[in-house]
Amino acid sequence: MAPVPDVVIAGYGPAGLPAAAFDAVRARQALPRALRPDDVAATVTFLASDGAAALTGQVLCTDGGLVMR
């Protein structure tokens, strides 16, 4: 499967994508809403915390379940 850009709403619209492209990505995403910047920030905050101290060599996809479909 070809890579598809994540859809993150950044306060000014659907990541600068045309409406048809935005809808196509959202249709493949398991989360029933577009990602927000704070969704990504929460992942980064976790990775920077002591709670992630044992994680090594992992890829965490903050993509609303896009890779699941």
Sequence and secondary structure as in RCSB ss.txt:
>XXXX:A:sequence
MAPVPDVVIAGYGPAGLPAAAFDAVRARQALPRALRPDDVAATVTFLASDGAAALTGQVLCTDGGLVMR
>XXXX:A:secstr
       B  SSSSTT  HHHHHHHHHH SSSS B HHHHHHHHHHHTSGGGTT  S     STTGGG 
